[in-house]
Amino acid sequence: MGAPSDNNLPITGSGGFRFASINTISWLLVLLLASVFVVPMPFDALLGLPLVAAVCMLSEGQSVRRSLLRDHVFWLGVVLVLYMACSTFWSTGANVRGIGQVWLRASGDVAFFVALALVLSHRAGFLSVLSRIVVAGAAIGIVAALVLYVIEPPSDGRLEGLFRLANPGRAGRTWCVVLPFSLTLILRERGSWGSFGVLTTALLLVAILLSGTRSAWIAVVICLLVYGVALAQPQWRRFSLWFCAGLALCSAAAWLVLQDPSSQASLLPRGDSYRLGIWAATATDLFASKPWYGWGQLSEHWTRVGDQNFRGAHNLYLSVMWQGGIAGLLLLFAMVAAVALRLVGHLQHIEARIGLTLLLMGCTVFFFSGDRLIDKVNIIYFVFWAPVGIALALRLQDDSHLKTPRR
């Protein structure tokens, strides 16, 4: 079967409907990601569990799955997920329910990035569908949040989202990962979808600003920098040079702005939000106890800074190290490095540009927040597991009939 046009909605079945088909998996993927912005958390199970089942039962693309088994990026992702899931067995206070929940989510993580790789290698237009539906889901959620914001302004003046995003920080960080998709609509779509991309990008920027989430603001800068440089300089050497130069320039500008006390008070009204104290206390506790393998995914960690008690490390890297020790952190770094190198080497593909942008945004955001790597369907799916799936798909394209449109 020839590859469908990238400008159409190509998610159509071949023959009658079958539960375990590329068509089914395609829709489960796009709905799973779009649902983050508009539905309650329990809705994940209605899409996540069928996705796991569909990937396991899929008869199409067996040769593609054999290719995945020869890919070191695939094995790094699987080993990282399995290691963090195994940490439940040495967690303090572990129980059957908690262990089962983590392992179920771990299977969902693997099924997600495998499914994304399979669909990208079978559907040339899938990226357009994914971008449209994710952007539409985010736009609906933001409009509803703005209406509630106007009707009943929050006491702290910060905009929050719906349901699972009913927290300004979580909402701002999650909204920012939609920007690569809306930028893709602007650059690749014509007509109403291109105009919708422009409108949603403006809406996203307003919502992120109103959320007051400083890490999301930084992620927006990283997004524009990575996406813009990758579009202008897709060769990996030039990209690396221009990206590092742009990052240094942005860092210098931020440092200069923050030297002014009034600017610092305006941009950082909550100071460091106790972050430095939390990080120091978490690292001290870990290295004084179980630095190599950590305390396990299910172990709760509380720190006291001043007169405040805080749950978690508020930094994904420290959280992974607390739960999985230095071994877990090294596995995470190895996976991120392998995925980044794969994506940087394929920047002529739009998928790689989106994947690298999401990955580096995630690396930035999770320096300031993050509780666990194996989690419910949320921002972690966008910034870590989606780039893994894209990286796998890029390798599969070398031996596939799919010819990805370039720009």
C-alpha positions as CSV (number, residue, x, y, z in Angstrom):
1,M,0.0,0.0,0.0
2,G,1.4,3.4,-0.9
3,A,2.0,6.0,1.7
4,P,-0.9,8.5,2.0
5,S,-0.4,12.2,1.6
6,D,0.8,14.1,4.6
7,N,-1.8,16.8,4.1
8,N,-4.8,14.4,4.6
9,L,-6.2,12.6,7.5
10,P,-4.9,9.2,6.6
11,I,-6.0,7.2,9.7
12,T,-8.2,4.7,7.9
13,G,-8.5,1.0,8.4
14,S,-7.6,-1.6,5.8
15,G,-10.7,-3.6,5.4
16,G,-13.1,-4.2,8.3
17,F,-12.5,-2.8,11.7
18,R,-10.2,-4.9,13.9
19,F,-9.5,-4.2,17.5
20,A,-5.7,-4.8,17.1
21,S,-4.9,-2.7,14.1
22,I,-2.7,0.3,13.2
23,N,-5.9,2.3,12.7
24,T,-7.1,1.5,16.3
25,I,-3.7,2.3,17.8
26,S,-3.5,5.6,15.9
27,W,-6.7,6.9,17.4
28,L,-5.9,5.6,20.8
29,L,-2.6,7.5,20.7
30,V,-4.1,10.8,19.6
31,L,-7.0,10.7,22.0
32,L,-4.7,9.6,24.9
33,L,-2.5,12.7,24.5
34,A,-5.4,15.1,23.8
35,S,-7.3,13.9,26.8
36,V,-4.7,15.3,29.2
37,F,-6.1,18.8,28.8
38,V,-9.9,18.1,29.0
39,V,-10.8,15.0,31.0
40,P,-10.3,13.6,34.5
41,M,-7.5,11.3,35.3
42,P,-9.5,8.0,35.4
43,F,-10.3,8.4,31.7
44,D,-6.7,7.3,31.0
45,A,-7.6,3.7,31.8
46,L,-10.3,3.7,29.1
47,L,-7.6,4.4,26.5
48,G,-4.3,3.2,28.1
49,L,-5.4,-0.4,28.8
50,P,-6.8,-0.9,25.2
51,L,-3.5,0.6,23.9
52,V,-1.4,-2.0,25.8
53,A,-3.7,-4.8,24.6
54,A,-3.7,-3.5,21.0
55,V,0.1,-3.4,20.8
56,C,0.4,-6.9,22.2
57,M,-2.2,-8.3,19.8
58,L,-1.1,-6.4,16.7
59,S,-0.3,-8.8,13.8
60,E,0.7,-6.0,11.4
61,G,4.3,-4.8,11.4
62,Q,6.0,-7.9,12.9
63,S,9.1,-7.1,10.9
64,V,9.1,-3.6,12.4
65,R,8.9,-5.0,15.9
66,R,11.9,-7.3,15.1
67,S,13.8,-4.2,14.0
68,L,13.0,-2.5,17.3
69,L,14.6,-5.4,19.2
70,R,17.9,-4.5,17.4
71,D,17.7,-0.9,18.4
72,H,19.7,0.2,21.5
73,V,17.4,3.2,22.1
74,F,14.5,0.7,22.5
75,W,16.4,-1.4,25.0
76,L,17.6,1.7,27.0
77,G,13.9,2.8,27.3
78,V,12.8,-0.7,28.3
79,V,15.6,-1.3,30.8
80,L,15.0,2.1,32.4
81,V,11.3,1.5,32.8
82,L,11.8,-2.1,34.1
83,Y,14.5,-0.9,36.6
84,M,12.3,1.8,38.0
85,A,9.3,-0.6,38.2
86,C,11.5,-3.2,40.0
87,S,12.4,-0.6,42.5
88,T,8.9,-1.1,44.0
89,F,10.1,-4.4,45.4
90,W,12.6,-2.7,47.7
91,S,10.4,0.3,48.5
92,T,9.5,1.0,52.1
93,G,5.8,0.5,52.8
94,A,5.3,-1.3,49.5
95,N,2.0,-3.2,49.0
96,V,0.4,-5.3,46.3
97,R,-1.8,-2.5,45.1
98,G,1.0,0.0,44.8
99,I,3.4,-2.5,43.0
100,G,0.6,-3.5,40.6
101,Q,-0.2,0.1,39.8
102,V,3.4,1.0,39.0
103,W,3.9,-2.1,36.8
104,L,0.7,-1.4,34.9
105,R,1.9,2.2,34.3
106,A,5.3,0.8,33.2
107,S,3.6,-1.4,30.6
108,G,1.7,1.6,29.4
109,D,4.9,3.6,29.0
110,V,6.5,0.9,26.8
111,A,3.3,0.3,24.9
112,F,3.1,4.0,24.2
113,F,6.5,4.5,22.7
114,V,6.3,1.3,20.8
115,A,2.9,2.2,19.4
116,L,4.1,5.7,18.4
117,A,7.0,4.2,16.5
118,L,4.8,1.7,14.8
119,V,2.2,4.3,13.7
120,L,4.8,6.8,12.5
121,S,6.3,4.0,10.4
122,H,2.9,3.1,8.9
123,R,1.1,6.4,8.6
124,A,2.8,9.2,6.7
125,G,0.2,11.7,7.7
126,F,-0.1,10.7,11.4
127,L,1.9,13.7,12.6
128,S,-0.6,16.1,11.1
129,V,-3.5,14.3,12.8
130,L,-1.7,14.2,16.1
131,S,-0.8,17.9,16.0
132,R,-4.4,18.9,15.1
133,I,-6.0,16.9,17.8
134,V,-3.5,17.7,20.6
135,V,-3.7,21.4,19.8
136,A,-7.5,21.3,19.6
137,G,-7.7,19.5,23.0
138,A,-5.4,22.1,24.6
139,A,-7.3,25.0,23.1
140,I,-10.6,23.6,24.5
141,G,-9.1,23.2,27.9
142,I,-7.6,26.6,28.0
143,V,-10.7,28.4,26.8
144,A,-12.7,26.7,29.6
145,A,-10.0,27.5,32.1
146,L,-10.1,31.2,31.1
147,V,-13.9,31.3,31.4
148,L,-13.6,30.0,34.9
149,Y,-10.8,32.4,35.6
150,V,-12.9,35.4,34.7
151,I,-16.1,34.1,36.5
152,E,-14.3,33.3,39.7
153,P,-10.7,34.7,39.9
154,P,-8.4,32.6,42.1
155,S,-7.0,34.2,45.2
156,D,-3.4,34.0,44.0
157,G,-4.3,35.4,40.5
158,R,-2.7,32.4,38.8
159,L,-4.6,30.5,36.0
160,E,-5.0,26.8,36.4
161,G,-6.5,24.2,34.1
162,L,-9.2,21.5,34.3
163,F,-9.3,18.3,36.3
164,R,-5.7,16.9,36.4
165,L,-4.3,20.3,35.6
166,A,-6.1,22.0,38.5
167,N,-2.8,23.4,39.7
168,P,-1.1,26.5,38.2
169,G,2.3,25.0,38.0
170,R,1.2,21.7,36.5
171,A,-1.1,23.5,34.0
172,G,1.6,25.9,32.9
173,R,4.2,23.1,32.4
174,T,1.8,20.9,30.5
175,W,0.4,23.7,28.2
176,C,3.9,24.6,27.1
177,V,4.5,21.2,25.5
178,V,1.7,21.9,23.0
179,L,3.8,24.7,21.4
180,P,5.8,22.5,19.1
181,F,2.6,21.1,17.7
182,S,1.0,24.5,17.2
183,L,4.2,25.8,15.5
184,T,4.0,22.7,13.3
185,L,0.5,23.6,12.2
186,I,1.6,27.2,11.5
187,L,4.5,26.1,9.3
188,R,3.0,23.0,7.6
189,E,-0.7,23.5,7.3
190,R,-2.6,25.9,5.0
191,G,-6.1,27.3,5.3
192,S,-8.1,27.0,8.5
193,W,-5.7,24.7,10.3
194,G,-2.8,27.1,9.8
195,S,-4.9,30.0,11.2
196,F,-6.0,27.8,14.1
197,G,-2.3,27.1,14.8
198,V,-1.6,30.9,15.0
199,L,-4.7,31.5,17.3
200,T,-3.8,28.6,19.6
201,T,-0.2,29.6,19.9
202,A,-1.3,33.0,21.1
203,L,-3.7,31.4,23.4
204,L,-1.0,29.1,24.8
205,L,1.4,32.0,25.4
206,V,-1.3,34.0,27.3
207,A,-2.3,30.9,29.4
208,I,1.3,30.1,30.3
209,L,1.9,33.7,31.3
210,L,-1.2,33.8,33.5
211,S,-0.2,30.5,35.1
212,G,2.8,32.3,36.7
213,T,4.9,29.2,36.2
214,R,8.5,30.3,35.8
215,S,9.7,26.9,34.7
216,A,7.1,27.0,31.9
217,W,8.3,30.4,30.8
218,I,11.8,29.1,30.5
219,A,10.6,26.1,28.6
220,V,8.8,28.4,26.1
221,V,12.2,30.1,25.4
222,I,13.8,26.7,25.0
223,C,11.0,25.6,22.6
224,L,11.4,28.6,20.4
225,L,15.2,28.3,20.4
226,V,15.4,24.6,19.6
227,Y,12.6,24.6,17.0
228,G,13.8,27.8,15.3
229,V,17.5,26.7,15.1
230,A,16.5,23.2,14.0
231,L,14.4,24.6,11.2
232,A,17.1,27.0,10.1
233,Q,20.1,24.8,10.6
234,P,19.1,21.1,10.3
235,Q,22.7,19.9,10.0
236,W,23.7,18.6,13.4
237,R,27.0,20.5,13.6
238,R,25.5,23.8,12.7
239,F,22.5,23.2,15.0
240,S,24.7,22.4,17.9
241,L,26.8,25.5,17.4
242,W,23.9,27.9,16.9
243,F,21.8,26.3,19.7
244,C,24.7,26.6,22.2
245,A,25.3,30.2,21.1
246,G,21.6,31.1,21.5
247,L,21.4,29.4,24.9
248,A,24.4,31.3,26.1
249,L,22.9,34.6,24.9
250,C,19.6,33.9,26.5
251,S,21.3,32.9,29.8
252,A,23.4,36.1,29.8
253,A,20.3,38.2,29.1
254,A,18.4,36.6,32.0
255,W,21.3,37.1,34.3
256,L,21.5,40.8,33.5
257,V,17.8,41.3,33.9
258,L,17.8,39.5,37.3
259,Q,20.6,41.9,38.6
260,D,18.0,44.6,38.9
261,P,16.1,44.1,42.3
262,S,12.8,45.3,40.9
263,S,13.0,43.0,37.9
264,Q,14.0,40.1,40.2
265,A,11.0,40.8,42.5
266,S,8.7,41.0,39.5
267,L,9.9,37.8,37.8
268,L,10.5,35.8,40.9
269,P,7.8,36.9,43.4
270,R,8.1,33.6,45.3
271,G,11.9,33.6,45.3
272,D,13.2,30.1,44.7
273,S,10.1,28.6,46.3
274,Y,12.3,26.7,48.8
275,R,13.8,24.7,45.9
276,L,17.5,25.0,46.9
277,G,16.6,23.9,50.4
278,I,14.5,21.0,49.2
279,W,17.3,19.8,46.8
280,A,20.0,20.1,49.4
281,A,18.0,18.2,52.0
282,T,17.0,15.4,49.5
283,A,20.6,14.9,48.3
284,T,21.9,14.9,51.9
285,D,19.3,12.3,53.0
286,L,20.0,10.1,50.0
287,F,23.8,10.0,50.2
288,A,23.6,9.3,53.9
289,S,21.4,6.3,53.3
290,K,21.0,4.4,50.0
291,P,22.8,6.3,47.2
292,W,23.4,3.4,44.7
293,Y,19.9,1.9,44.3
294,G,17.7,4.4,46.1
295,W,14.6,3.9,48.3
296,G,12.3,2.6,45.5
297,Q,9.5,4.2,43.5
298,L,6.8,3.7,46.2
299,S,8.8,5.3,49.1
300,E,7.5,8.6,50.3
301,H,10.1,11.3,51.0
302,W,9.4,14.4,53.0
303,T,11.8,17.3,53.7
304,R,11.5,20.2,56.1
305,V,12.8,23.5,55.1
306,G,12.3,26.3,57.6
307,D,8.9,25.9,59.0
308,Q,7.5,24.1,55.9
309,N,7.2,20.4,55.0
310,F,7.5,19.4,51.4
311,R,6.7,16.1,49.7
312,G,9.1,14.9,47.0
313,A,12.3,16.5,45.6
314,H,10.6,18.9,43.2
315,N,13.2,17.9,40.7
316,L,12.8,14.8,38.5
317,Y,16.5,14.0,38.4
318,L,16.7,14.0,42.2
319,S,13.4,12.1,42.4
320,V,14.8,9.4,40.1
321,M,17.9,9.2,42.1
322,W,15.9,9.0,45.4
323,Q,13.8,6.2,44.0
324,G,16.4,4.4,41.9
325,G,19.7,5.7,43.2
326,I,22.7,6.6,41.1
327,A,22.0,3.6,38.9
328,G,18.6,4.9,38.0
329,L,19.9,8.4,37.3
330,L,22.6,7.1,35.0
331,L,20.1,5.0,33.1
332,L,17.9,8.1,32.6
333,F,20.9,10.2,31.4
334,A,21.9,7.4,29.0
335,M,18.4,7.2,27.5
336,V,18.1,11.0,27.2
337,A,21.6,11.2,25.5
338,A,20.8,8.3,23.1
339,V,17.4,9.8,22.1
340,A,18.9,13.3,21.7
341,L,21.7,12.1,19.5
342,R,19.3,10.2,17.3
343,L,17.0,13.2,16.9
344,V,19.8,15.7,16.3
345,G,21.1,13.5,13.5
346,H,17.7,13.6,11.7
347,L,16.7,17.3,12.0
348,Q,15.7,17.4,8.4
349,H,12.6,15.4,9.5
350,I,9.8,17.4,11.1
351,E,9.3,14.5,13.6
352,A,12.9,14.9,14.8
353,R,12.4,18.6,15.3
354,I,9.3,18.1,17.4
355,G,10.9,15.3,19.3
356,L,14.0,17.2,20.2
357,T,12.1,20.3,21.2
358,L,9.9,18.2,23.5
359,L,12.8,16.4,25.0
360,L,14.9,19.5,25.8
361,M,11.8,21.3,27.1
362,G,11.3,18.3,29.4
363,C,14.9,18.3,30.5
364,T,14.4,22.0,31.4
365,V,11.1,21.8,33.2
366,F,12.0,18.8,35.2
367,F,15.0,20.5,36.7
368,F,12.4,22.5,38.7
369,S,9.7,19.9,39.2
370,G,8.9,16.2,38.9
371,D,8.0,13.4,41.2
372,R,8.3,10.1,39.2
373,L,9.4,8.8,35.8
374,I,6.7,6.1,35.7
375,D,3.5,8.1,36.1
376,K,0.0,8.6,34.9
377,V,-0.6,10.0,31.4
378,N,0.7,13.6,31.8
379,I,3.6,15.8,30.7
380,I,6.0,12.9,31.0
381,Y,4.4,11.2,28.0
382,F,5.0,14.3,25.9
383,V,8.6,15.1,26.9
384,F,10.2,11.7,27.5
385,W,8.2,8.8,26.0
386,A,7.1,10.6,22.8
387,P,10.7,11.5,21.9
388,V,11.7,7.9,22.5
389,G,8.9,6.7,20.1
390,I,10.0,9.3,17.5
391,A,13.6,8.3,17.8
392,L,12.6,4.6,17.2
393,A,10.5,5.6,14.2
394,L,13.3,7.5,12.6
395,R,15.6,4.4,12.7
396,L,12.7,2.3,11.2
397,Q,12.3,4.7,8.3
398,D,15.6,3.7,6.8
399,D,14.1,0.3,5.9
400,S,10.5,1.4,5.5
401,H,8.4,2.4,2.5
402,L,7.5,5.6,4.4
403,K,9.2,8.6,3.0
404,T,8.8,11.4,5.5
405,P,8.1,14.8,3.9
406,R,10.9,17.2,4.6
407,R,10.9,21.0,4.9
